[in-house]
Amino acid sequence: MSGIEIREHIARYIAPAPPEILPLTVSELEDWLEDVAWQDEAPREGGEWQLANDALRLLAEFGNGDWTEVELKDRLGALSRTYWFEQAPKAAWGASDSGITRRDQPLELVGRSL
């Protein structure tokens, strides 16, 4: 199970898919997440496991009537994006020639002209 696979399945549920890709129903997504999150060989820690279990929690809350389907899709999308940002490589890019320009200063005041 990879984070990308989980996010792709979530996307198949929350977003309209191209005709060649069948969208998932809530129950299909839930069944798939349960299978991958609770496989015998699946680690019980790490980002992928947490993503799958957080998505399952949201699906359970939806099943209890805590969320509408629109709210569920919003929350699953936010969860998927948050996971991606947390897993993205973090690097500072220090080789920039440009200085910082405050937006409230005219360009002439910072040594540049239009």
Legacy VTK file of the C-alpha trace (Angstrom):
# vtk DataFile Version 3.0
C-alpha trace
ASCII
DATASET POLYDATA
POINTS 114 float
0.000 0.000 0.000
1.411 3.368 -0.960
0.214 6.850 -0.187
-0.252 7.443 -3.908
-2.565 4.418 -4.254
-4.654 5.595 -1.314
-4.881 9.154 -2.651
-5.826 7.827 -6.123
-8.684 5.789 -4.639
-9.883 8.764 -2.606
-9.748 10.878 -5.780
-11.812 8.283 -7.672
-14.514 8.777 -5.065
-14.429 12.570 -4.655
-13.756 13.771 -8.209
-15.371 13.100 -11.570
-13.237 10.556 -13.386
-12.509 10.200 -17.084
-14.829 7.692 -18.796
-12.183 4.952 -18.823
-11.833 5.060 -15.006
-14.827 3.897 -13.011
-15.674 6.091 -10.021
-15.887 4.499 -6.582
-18.891 4.467 -4.297
-18.572 5.192 -0.589
-18.872 1.505 0.282
-16.292 0.479 -2.359
-13.814 3.025 -1.015
-14.435 1.898 2.547
-14.017 -1.794 1.648
-10.785 -1.102 -0.239
-9.339 1.023 2.586
-10.191 -1.649 5.159
-8.460 -4.284 3.046
-5.246 -2.306 2.592
-5.105 -0.819 6.095
-5.582 -4.108 7.905
-3.581 -6.541 5.764
-1.435 -8.878 7.842
1.776 -7.570 6.301
0.756 -3.895 6.430
2.768 -1.868 8.944
0.706 -0.376 11.761
2.511 2.931 11.677
3.684 5.480 9.168
2.036 8.017 6.932
0.222 5.589 4.642
-1.346 3.676 7.511
-2.381 6.934 9.187
-3.872 8.267 5.932
-5.918 5.091 5.403
-7.171 5.079 8.991
-8.014 8.785 9.004
-10.012 8.246 5.801
-11.782 5.266 7.423
-12.597 7.434 10.431
-14.195 10.062 8.168
-16.162 7.346 6.379
-17.398 5.993 9.730
-18.452 9.488 10.800
-20.314 9.836 7.490
-22.011 6.494 8.153
-23.118 7.811 11.553
-24.695 10.853 9.896
-22.065 13.341 11.099
-21.321 14.591 7.564
-23.248 15.035 4.357
-21.692 13.484 1.263
-20.465 16.921 0.131
-18.820 17.486 3.525
-17.274 14.008 3.412
-15.768 14.681 -0.019
-14.404 18.038 1.183
-12.811 16.441 4.237
-11.357 13.507 2.304
-9.889 15.926 -0.246
-8.342 18.041 2.510
-6.965 14.918 4.186
-5.398 13.723 0.951
-3.831 17.131 0.238
-2.521 17.464 3.795
-0.928 14.024 3.565
0.731 14.971 0.267
2.156 18.196 1.692
3.467 16.391 4.777
5.199 13.771 2.596
6.606 16.211 0.011
10.366 16.756 0.148
11.318 19.815 2.145
14.181 21.830 0.690
15.185 25.453 0.814
16.255 26.999 -2.436
19.036 29.446 -1.704
20.320 30.191 -5.187
18.050 33.093 -5.999
19.161 36.380 -7.525
16.025 38.280 -6.656
15.590 40.294 -3.520
12.465 40.558 -1.481
10.097 43.304 -2.513
7.352 44.420 -0.217
4.028 44.698 -1.998
3.186 48.012 -0.382
6.291 49.739 -1.851
6.342 51.181 -5.367
8.990 49.495 -7.516
10.943 52.769 -7.825
11.608 52.767 -4.064
13.320 49.403 -4.143
15.624 50.259 -7.029
13.519 48.943 -9.874
11.463 50.703 -12.460
8.566 49.556 -14.595
LINES 1 115
114 0 1 2 3 4 5 6 7 8 9 10 11 12 13 14 15 16 17 18 19 20 21 22 23 24 25 26 27 28 29 30 31 32 33 34 35 36 37 38 39 40 41 42 43 44 45 46 47 48 49 50 51 52 53 54 55 56 57 58 59 60 61 62 63 64 65 66 67 68 69 70 71 72 73 74 75 76 77 78 79 80 81 82 83 84 85 86 87 88 89 90 91 92 93 94 95 96 97 98 99 100 101 102 103 104 105 106 107 108 109 110 111 112 113
